[in-house]
Every structure is written in structure tokens, then in C-alpha cells.
Amino acid sequence: MTGPLIRAKPRPVDPCTNAPTSTVSQNGRYRIPNDNPFVSIEGARKEIWALGLRNPHRLTWYVDPARPREAVLLAFNIGLVSWETVMIIKKGANYGYPLREGTQSMSETNGMGPLPDNDMIPVQISDTVTQGTIKPTYAVAAYPHTAAAGGDAIANGFVYRGKRIPALQGTLVFGDITTGRIWYAQMKEVLGADDGNPLTVAPLHELGAGLRALSETTFRRRGGRGDSLPGRGAVAGAGRVDIRLAEDNDGELYVLTKGDGMIREVRSVR
């Protein structure tokens, strides 16, 4: 259940073995484009396109039909302490981890705190080598590790391009893995949050999917034992809904819930 292949940059690794605008990798199995941002930095891995992300475990492209050659790469980044984030991935950008998370600073000694007036961090080439400083690039959408407004770990998402739910057209839909909560944000506001101000994030709107209750009912109906779903999360508490999102070739969305082993279509309720 995947969408059409999009030919768009970035292209930090080139599988082509004879491209004249690239050089052979260290292991000889692929080529690295010569315009990669860290190609000329001594000691850096030349394959790197961007850095400072803790766990960008899912990526998706947004392609505006009016500007199809200006595709935007979005990363769903699992945080460590306080924030789950959506990032717009750019060439050579530094997203701050482990010195930044969400809209805050972060350190082993002081924990989470406000951003400093001089918001610059070192460019870490290796564990011991730095090269200058850079202003971090911040999230365009975020939610906290709280029961009231967030969850434990961001799942993936897609910009909705289907027809079943016209109200979601042009929105970024994503969820939280453990709690099963699903949000959407207007893509116009997601792109607008990329304004250089670290405190600007797109407003999130929750879809009342009721996945936890639905998954718990199905879990028991299918022979599951116990008072809750398997697993546990700091925010979710006992029982993980364990969701991922998928889309088909028509852009329609599906929710996979590991807790009860189901795949469900996303539809509007009339």
C-alpha cells in the first residue's frame, strides 16, 4: 500500500555506478553525489545530507501539484525526553539533537529548558571533532509527552490526497504509536512554520478515531487476555495501540494497529 514513486531531491546516495557527477563510496557499492553538503569536510561521512535527528524513523514526500519539481521531504522524528516532531528535511541542515528537542534546549546536566538568546550549536563532525557553529533548524509540527495533548512516540504520516474524506484534502495526517491518537495539520500551515522562528509550529487538530477502545474490543474478541492491550507506554499507560499509517495508490489512508492485529480503512463518519 504505497503511493507512486516520486523523482525528487534530495539524493544523498546514488545507486548508479557510472554517474559523472559523483564519486565511489568507501565500500565501492554505490556513488555519492559531488554536491552533497559534507563531501568536502574532512572527517565527515560524505553520504550525510542532514544531521541532528534522533530517530527519523519514517519519511514521506509532499508534492504540490502546482510545483511538482519542488517536492518537500518530511521526517517523523521520535524524541527522547519531551517532544515528538515533524521536520522538513533540507540539505546540510542541523536539527539540534542532542542539544535541542522540540522548541527547547536539552542537556544531560540541566534537562529541558528555554532556548538561549544566542541560539547556536557546534557542528559535530565526530565524537571529538567539531567544525564551527550553526543555528539549528526546528520542527514544523510538534506534540509533547503529556496525556492531555500528546503521546509517547510519533508514528508516520501522509499528506492526504484521497477522495473519501474531502475535509482532509491538503492536510498532513499522522499519529502516535502507543496511544493511537491521530492528528492532522493544514499543509499550508506546516510549510508556513518553516519561517526560521523556532517557536512557530503548525496547529494540530485531533481526529476522534477512538482507536484505543476499538482495538481493546477487537483484542478481546480475538481471544486476547488481560485487562488491556499488550505492552506499555509512559503516556499511554498499560496497553499500546501500536499504530502505523499506510496509503494506497489512490491516496486513501489505512491504520495498522499491532495491539489487535488489524488493518482499518480511514473513512469519514456520516
C-alpha positions as CSV (number, residue, x, y, z in Angstrom):
1,M,0.0,0.0,0.0
2,T,2.4,2.7,-1.2
3,G,1.9,5.7,-3.4
4,P,3.6,6.4,-6.7
5,L,7.3,6.8,-6.9
6,I,8.3,10.5,-6.8
7,R,11.5,11.5,-8.6
8,A,12.8,14.4,-6.5
9,K,15.8,15.6,-4.5
10,P,17.4,15.1,-2.0
11,R,19.6,12.2,-3.4
12,P,22.4,11.8,-0.8
13,V,23.3,8.3,-2.2
14,D,23.3,7.5,-5.9
15,P,22.9,3.8,-6.8
16,C,24.2,4.4,-10.3
17,T,27.7,3.1,-10.8
18,N,28.9,5.4,-13.6
19,A,27.4,8.9,-12.8
20,P,30.0,11.5,-13.8
21,T,28.7,13.9,-11.1
22,S,29.5,11.5,-8.2
23,T,32.3,9.6,-6.6
24,V,32.5,6.0,-5.5
25,S,31.7,5.3,-1.8
26,Q,34.3,3.9,0.6
27,N,32.9,0.3,0.3
28,G,32.6,0.6,-3.5
29,R,28.9,-0.3,-3.6
30,Y,27.3,3.0,-4.6
31,R,28.3,6.5,-5.6
32,I,28.0,9.8,-3.7
33,P,26.8,12.9,-5.5
34,N,29.5,15.6,-5.6
35,D,27.2,18.3,-4.3
36,N,26.4,16.5,-1.1
37,P,26.8,19.1,1.8
38,F,29.5,17.3,3.7
39,V,31.6,16.0,0.7
40,S,34.4,18.5,1.3
41,I,34.5,18.4,5.1
42,E,37.5,16.4,6.4
43,G,36.4,13.6,8.7
44,A,32.7,13.7,7.8
45,R,30.8,10.9,6.1
46,K,30.2,12.2,2.6
47,E,26.8,10.4,2.4
48,I,25.3,12.7,5.1
49,W,22.5,15.0,3.8
50,A,21.4,16.4,7.1
51,L,22.1,15.8,10.8
52,G,20.8,16.3,14.4
53,L,17.8,14.0,14.2
54,R,17.4,11.4,17.0
55,N,15.2,8.9,15.2
56,P,13.6,9.9,11.9
57,H,12.1,6.5,11.6
58,R,9.6,7.4,8.8
59,L,9.9,9.7,5.8
60,T,7.3,10.9,3.3
61,W,7.2,13.3,0.3
62,Y,4.8,16.2,-0.2
63,V,4.4,17.2,-3.8
64,D,2.4,20.3,-4.6
65,P,0.6,19.6,-7.9
66,A,1.3,23.3,-8.8
67,R,5.0,22.9,-8.2
68,P,5.8,19.2,-8.8
69,R,9.5,19.7,-9.1
70,E,9.8,21.3,-5.6
71,A,9.0,18.3,-3.5
72,V,9.3,18.6,0.3
73,L,10.7,15.7,2.4
74,L,9.1,15.3,5.8
75,A,10.6,13.3,8.7
76,F,8.6,12.0,11.7
77,N,11.2,12.2,14.4
78,I,10.8,10.3,17.7
79,G,12.1,12.4,20.7
80,L,13.9,11.4,23.8
81,V,12.5,13.4,26.7
82,S,9.7,15.8,25.9
83,W,8.7,16.2,22.3
84,E,7.7,14.4,19.1
85,T,8.3,16.3,16.0
86,V,7.8,16.6,12.2
87,M,10.7,18.1,10.4
88,I,11.2,19.5,6.8
89,I,14.5,17.9,5.7
90,K,16.9,20.3,4.0
91,K,20.4,20.0,2.5
92,G,23.0,20.5,5.2
93,A,20.5,21.3,8.0
94,N,21.3,20.6,11.6
95,Y,18.2,19.7,13.7
96,G,19.9,20.1,17.0
97,Y,19.8,16.7,18.7
98,P,21.1,16.1,21.4
99,L,21.2,19.7,22.3
100,R,17.7,20.6,21.2
101,E,14.3,18.8,21.2
102,G,11.0,20.3,20.1
103,T,11.1,24.0,20.9
104,Q,13.5,23.6,23.8
105,S,17.2,23.2,24.7
106,M,18.3,19.9,26.2
107,S,21.3,18.8,28.2
108,E,22.4,16.0,30.5
109,T,23.1,18.4,33.3
110,N,20.2,20.9,33.0
111,G,17.5,18.8,31.4
112,M,14.9,20.6,29.2
113,G,14.9,24.4,29.2
114,P,14.3,27.5,27.1
115,L,16.3,28.3,24.0
116,P,19.3,30.5,24.7
117,D,19.5,34.1,23.3
118,N,22.5,33.0,21.2
119,D,20.9,30.0,19.6
120,M,23.9,28.4,18.1
121,I,25.3,24.8,18.5
122,P,28.6,23.2,17.4
123,V,28.7,21.2,14.1
124,Q,29.7,17.8,15.4
125,I,31.9,16.0,12.8
126,S,32.8,13.1,15.2
127,D,32.6,12.3,18.9
128,T,35.6,14.6,19.5
129,V,35.8,16.9,16.4
130,T,33.6,20.0,15.7
131,Q,33.8,22.5,12.9
132,G,32.3,25.9,13.7
133,T,28.7,26.5,14.8
134,I,25.3,26.6,13.2
135,K,21.8,27.7,14.1
136,P,19.5,24.7,14.5
137,T,16.6,24.0,12.2
138,Y,13.4,23.4,14.1
139,A,10.2,21.4,13.8
140,V,7.2,22.5,11.8
141,A,4.8,20.4,13.9
142,A,5.2,19.0,17.4
143,Y,3.4,17.5,20.4
144,P,4.5,16.9,24.0
145,H,4.9,13.8,26.1
146,T,1.7,14.5,28.1
147,A,-1.6,12.7,28.4
148,A,-3.6,15.8,27.8
149,A,-2.1,16.9,24.5
150,G,0.3,14.2,23.2
151,G,1.8,10.8,23.5
152,D,4.9,8.7,23.6
153,A,6.3,8.3,20.1
154,I,5.3,9.7,16.8
155,A,4.1,7.3,14.1
156,N,4.4,8.0,10.4
157,G,2.0,10.0,8.3
158,F,1.0,11.2,4.8
159,V,-0.4,14.3,3.1
160,Y,-3.9,13.2,2.3
161,R,-4.6,13.0,-1.4
162,G,-7.6,10.6,-1.5
163,K,-11.3,11.3,-2.1
164,R,-13.1,9.5,0.8
165,I,-12.6,12.4,3.2
166,P,-12.7,15.8,1.3
167,A,-12.3,17.7,4.6
168,L,-8.7,16.2,4.9
169,Q,-7.6,17.3,1.5
170,G,-4.3,19.2,1.8
171,T,-3.6,18.1,5.3
172,L,-0.8,16.2,6.9
173,V,-2.2,13.2,8.9
174,F,-0.1,11.3,11.4
175,G,-0.4,9.5,14.7
176,D,1.2,8.5,18.0
177,I,2.3,4.9,18.2
178,T,1.4,3.9,21.7
179,T,-1.7,5.9,22.4
180,G,-3.3,5.5,18.9
181,R,-4.1,9.2,18.8
182,I,-4.3,10.7,15.2
183,W,-3.9,14.4,14.3
184,Y,-3.9,16.5,11.2
185,A,-2.4,19.8,10.3
186,Q,-3.1,22.0,7.3
187,M,-0.2,21.7,4.9
188,K,-0.2,25.4,4.3
189,E,0.5,25.9,8.0
190,V,3.1,23.2,8.1
191,L,5.0,24.9,5.3
192,G,4.4,28.3,6.9
193,A,6.0,27.1,10.1
194,D,9.3,26.8,8.3
195,D,10.0,30.5,8.9
196,G,13.2,30.5,10.9
197,N,11.4,31.1,14.2
198,P,11.9,28.0,16.4
199,L,8.6,28.7,18.3
200,T,6.4,28.6,15.2
201,V,4.7,25.2,14.7
202,A,1.6,24.3,12.8
203,P,-1.6,23.9,14.9
204,L,-2.7,20.3,15.4
205,H,-6.2,19.0,15.3
206,E,-7.1,15.6,16.7
207,L,-9.2,13.2,14.8
208,G,-11.6,11.4,17.1
209,A,-10.8,8.0,15.9
210,G,-11.3,6.2,19.2
211,L,-8.7,3.6,18.2
212,R,-7.8,2.6,21.8
213,A,-11.3,1.5,22.7
214,L,-11.8,-0.1,19.2
215,S,-8.5,-2.0,19.5
216,E,-9.2,-3.2,23.0
217,T,-12.6,-4.5,22.0
218,T,-11.2,-6.3,19.0
219,F,-8.2,-7.6,21.0
220,R,-10.6,-9.4,23.4
221,R,-12.9,-10.6,20.7
222,R,-10.0,-12.3,19.0
223,G,-9.0,-14.1,22.2
224,G,-6.7,-11.6,23.8
225,R,-6.3,-12.0,27.6
226,G,-5.9,-9.4,30.3
227,D,-7.4,-6.1,31.1
228,S,-5.6,-4.1,28.4
229,L,-3.7,-4.4,25.2
230,P,-0.1,-5.8,25.3
231,G,2.8,-3.5,26.2
232,R,3.0,-0.2,28.0
233,G,4.0,3.4,27.4
234,A,4.9,6.2,29.7
235,V,2.0,8.3,28.5
236,A,-0.2,5.6,27.1
237,G,0.0,3.6,30.4
238,A,-0.9,-0.1,30.3
239,G,-1.6,-1.3,26.7
240,R,-0.1,0.0,23.5
241,V,-2.3,0.5,20.5
242,D,0.8,0.4,18.4
243,I,-0.3,2.2,15.2
244,R,1.3,2.9,11.8
245,L,-0.3,4.6,8.8
246,A,-0.3,3.5,5.2
247,E,-1.7,4.8,1.9
248,D,-2.8,3.1,-1.3
249,N,-2.2,4.2,-4.9
250,D,-5.3,6.4,-4.7
251,G,-4.0,8.3,-1.7
252,E,-6.5,6.7,0.7
253,L,-5.3,6.1,4.3
254,Y,-5.2,3.0,6.4
255,V,-4.3,2.4,10.0
256,L,-2.4,-0.6,11.1
257,T,-2.9,-1.5,14.8
258,K,-0.4,-4.0,16.1
259,G,-2.1,-4.3,19.5
260,D,-5.1,-6.2,18.0
261,G,-3.5,-7.2,14.7
262,M,-5.9,-5.2,12.4
263,I,-5.7,-3.0,9.3
264,R,-8.5,-0.5,9.0
265,E,-9.6,1.9,6.3
266,V,-9.8,5.6,7.3
267,R,-13.3,6.9,6.4
268,S,-15.5,9.8,7.5
269,V,-18.4,9.1,9.8
270,R,-21.7,10.4,8.5
